[in-house]
Amino acid sequence: MNLAIAESLPELKQQRKKETRKRILRNKWMYLMILPGLLYFIVFKYIPMYGLIIAFQEYKPYLGVLKSDWVGFAQFHRLFNDPWFWTITKNTLVLFVLNITIYFPIPIILALMLNEVRVQIFKRTIQSIVYLPYFMSWVIVVSISFVLLSVDNGIVNNLLAEAGYEKINFFLDPRWFRPMYILQNIWREAGWGTIIYLAAMAGVDPQLYEAAHMDGAGRFKQMWHITLPSIRNVIVIMLLLRMGNVLEVGFEHVYLLLNAMNRHVGEIYDTYMYTVGLLQQQFSYTTAVGFFRSAVGLILVVVANWLAKLFKEEGIF
C-alpha cells in the first residue's frame, strides 16, 4: 500500500505543477497588473533595508558599507542616553494620541453624516468640498494658516483685537503648537479619510434598514445599531494600520510648524532624524533612530492585531 502511494507521489506533484501553470496562464493579466506594485515594494521598500546595516557601524561615506567600522549596538546606546530621547518620544506619542483620540473619529462621524444625506447633488457637493483640502500640500495648508493667524494682519488676531482681547502669536507660542497641528490635520485629511468608510457603508444590506424602519427605528437608531456595527471591522483595521505609525506622525507638516520657540514641544522622531542625520551628517546614528522607531511600530501592530483577534475582530494578518 505504502509502495503504491510512493509511486503515485511524482505523478501528483507533476499534476499540481500543471494545474499551477494553467492557473497562472488563466489569470496572466491579473498577475501582470500586480507586477508594477510588486516591483515598487521590492525596489523602494525591501532593497533599501540593506542600508539598516549602517545602524551597527560608524559609517563613513568615503569607506562605504563594507569597509566602515562595526560598533555593535553603540548607536542605540547613544540614542537611549541622548538628552533629546525622552523629549522626542513624549512629543511623538502626544501627537499620536491626539491623532487617535481627536482626528481618528472625525472621518467616521463625517461619513455617517454624509451617508444620511438623501439629496445626491447636495451630498456630492459636500463630499467634493471636504475632499478638496487633501489635494493641497502641507506648505499651502500652513501658509493659509499663517495668513489667517498672523499677528500683524491675520484675520483671527484682528477679530481678537476688535473684541478687546490681546493678540496671540500662534506660531511662536508653544501652547498653540499641538492645537494648530491637530486642527490642520483634521482640515486637510478628514474629508479624504471618509472615502473608505463611505465605501464600507455602501455595502450594508438595505434590507436591514427596511426591517429596522418597519420596527419603528429612527435614523439615529439605524445608524447606531446597523451602520456602525456593519463597518466595525473596517474601523478596527484602520486603527491597526494607524498603530504601525505610532512613532511616525509626519515629517513635512511638523517641520513647517517647527521653530526655535516651540521645538521642545514639537520636535519628533522624523524632524530629529532630519536635523541630526542629514544636516549634521550622522548617518549611522540616524539609521539607528529610524530602526528603533520602525521596530516599535512593528511590535505595536503585532500586539494590536493579537488584541483584535482576542476580541473576535478581523486582524490584518
N, C-alpha and C positions, 0 to 999 in steps of 0.2 A: 504493500500500500504506500509506504513511505518512498519506495523507489519510483512508483508511478508519479507521485507528486513532484519528486525531484526532477524527473524527466520533463514534466509539463511546465516547470518554472521558466526556462528560457523562452518557451513559446508565449507564456503570459506576459513576460517583460517585453517581448517583441511586439505583441498586440497592443500593449499600453503605449509604447513609443509611437506606433502607427496612429493610435487614437489621439495622442497629444499633437502630432504633426497635423492631422486633419483638423483638430480644433483650432490650432494656430492659423492654418490657412483659411478656415472658415471665418475667423474673426480678425483677419490681417489688417483691415482698415482701422479697427479699434486699437490694435497694438501700435499701428503707425501714428495714431493720434496721441497715444501715451508717450511716444518717443521724445518729443521736444521737452515735455515736463520732466521726464526721467533724466535726460541729458542736463537740464538746468540744475537738478539736485546733485547730480554727480560732479559737475564742473564747479558749481558755486557753493555747494554745501559740504560735500564729502571730501573732495580733493584738498580744500583749504584746511581740513582737520590735521593735515600733516604739519601745519605750522604750529600746532599746540606743543610740539617738541621743544620749542624755544622757551616755554614756561619753566623748563628744567635746566636751562642753560644761562650763561652770561653771554647773550647773543651779541656778536659783533658783525655788522653788515659786511665788512671787508673780508671776514673769515668765512662767513656763510654758516649754514646749519651744521654741516658735517665737521667743521674744524673749530667751532666755538666751544668754550669750556663748559663741562657739565657741572651743575651746582646742586643737583638734587632738589629738595623742597625749600631751598633758601629764599626763593622769590615769594613763596606762600608764607613763610615765617615772617618775612619783611611786611607782607600785607597785613597779617594779623597784629603786628606791632606798630603799624602806621597810625599816627595820631588822627588821621582822617578816616580810618576804617569804620569806627562806630558812627561817625557823623554821616558818612555817605550811606551806610547801611540803614541808619534811622531815617534819613531823608527819603531814601528809595522806598522803604517799607511804608512810610506815612503816605507818600503819593500813591502807592499801590492800594493801600487800604481805602483812601479817598476814591480811587477809581472803582473799587469793588462795591463800596457802600453807597456812593452817590451817583457815579456815572453808569455803572452796570445795569441798574434797574430802569434807567431813563429810556433806552430803546425799547424795552419790553412794554413799558407804560404807553409810550408813543405808538407802538404797533397795535396795542389793544385799542387805543382811541381811534386810530385810522381804520382798524378793522370794523369798527361800529358805524363808520360813516357810510350811508347808503347812497348818497348822491355822487356818482362816479366822477363827474367833472371836478367837483369840489375836492374829492379825495385825491385825485391825481395832481391837482394844483398844489395842495398842501404837501403831498409827497415830494414833488419837484422842488418846492421851496426849502423843505428840510434837508433834501439831499445836497442842494447846491453848495453849502459851505465845505463839503468834503472835497470838492474839486479845487479848492484854494490851497495853496501851500501854507505851511506854518509861518513863513515870512510875511505873507499877506495878512493872515489872521492876527499876528502880533502887531503888525503895522496899523491895522484898523483899530485894535485895542489902544495903541499909543495915541492915535488921533482922538479917540473918544475920552481917554483918561489922562491926557497930558495936563500938567499943572498950569501951563501958560494959557493955552486956548482950548483945552479939552471941554467937550460939552458937559460931561458929568461934573467936573470941577467948577465950571461956570454956573451950573444949576445950584451946586452946593453953596457957592459964594452969594448968589442972589437970595438963597433961603437963609442966609446968615450964619452958615457953618464955615469952618476953616477948610481950605483946600487940602486934598490928600495927595501925596506923591506915591501913587500906586506902584510905580516901578522901582522905587528906591526903598520903600518901607518894607522890611522883611515880613511883617504881619500880613501883607496882601499878596505875597508870592503864591501861596498854596490856593487861596480862593480864586486868584486870576487863572492859575493853571487849570483847575478843575472846571471853571466856567467856560474857558476857551475850548477845553477838551469836549465838553458837552455840546457846545455850539457847533463845532466842526464835525464831530464823529457820530453824534446820536442819531441823526437822520439816516446816515448810511447803515448804521447798526440795525435799523428796523427791518431791512430787507430780508434777512434770514428768518426773523420771527414772523413777518407777514407771509412768507412762503410756507412756513410751517402751519400757520393758521388757515391758509388756503386748502390744506389737506384734511382739515377736520370734517368729519361726515356731517352734511347738512341735516340729516335725519335726527341727529342728536339734539340740534337746536329746535327742530319742529316738535319733537317729543317733549322737550322741556317747556316749550311755549304752550303746548296742549295741557301740561300740568300746572300752568299758571306762573312759570318762572319769568321774571322780567329780564331786561337786557343785562343788568349788572349781575344777577344771579347766573345767567347763562355764561357770562364772561368768566365769572369766578369758579363755577362748577364744571364747565365744559371746555372753554378755550384754554384757560391756564393749565389744567391737568393734561390736556392733549399735547401741549408744547413743552411739558415739563422736561422731557428727555433732551430736547434741543437746548433748553436753558442750562441743564446740567453739563452738557457737552461744551457749550460756550464758556461756562465757568471754569471747566477743567482746562480748556485751552488757555484761558487767561492766567491760570495758576502757573503755567510754564513761563510767563513773563513777569514773575513776581519781582525780579531784580532788574527788569528791563522795561522801564516806563516811557522810553522815548528820548532820543538824544536831541533832535533838532528843536523840538518845542521848548524843552527845559533850557537848552543852551541860549536860545534867543531871549529868554526872560532873565537869564543869569547876569549878575554884575557883582562888583566888589561888596556892595552893601548887603545883598541877600544871599551871598554864597554859602554862609553857614546853615541856611535852611533849604537851599536849592541845589547844592552840589550832590549829584547822584553818581552811580557807577559809570553810566555812559559818558557823562561830561568829564568825570575824573580820569577815565581811560584816555579820552581825547587830550586832556591837558597834560597828563604825565607821559602818555605813550607817544603821541605824535609831536607835541610841541617841545617836550624835553627829551624825546628820542630814547625812552627807556622801554624798549620793545619787549624784553623778557618779562619785566615786572607787569606791564600792561596785559600781556598774554595770560599771566598767572591770575590777574584780577578777572579777566574775561572767563577763564577756565572755571574759577570758583563760582562766578555768577551763573554760568550755564549748568554746573553740577547741582547747585541749589535748586534751580528751576526744574531740572530733570527729576530730582528727588521729590519735589513738591507735586509734580504731575503724577508720578507713580503712586504717592500716598493718597492724593485726591481721587485718583482713578480707583484705588483699592477701597476707599471710603464709599465712593459712589456705588460700587458693586455690592458692598456690605449692606447698603440700604436699598438693594434691589433696583438700582438705576442702571441705565446703559452707560458703560465707560467708553473710552476712545480706543482701547485695545484690549 
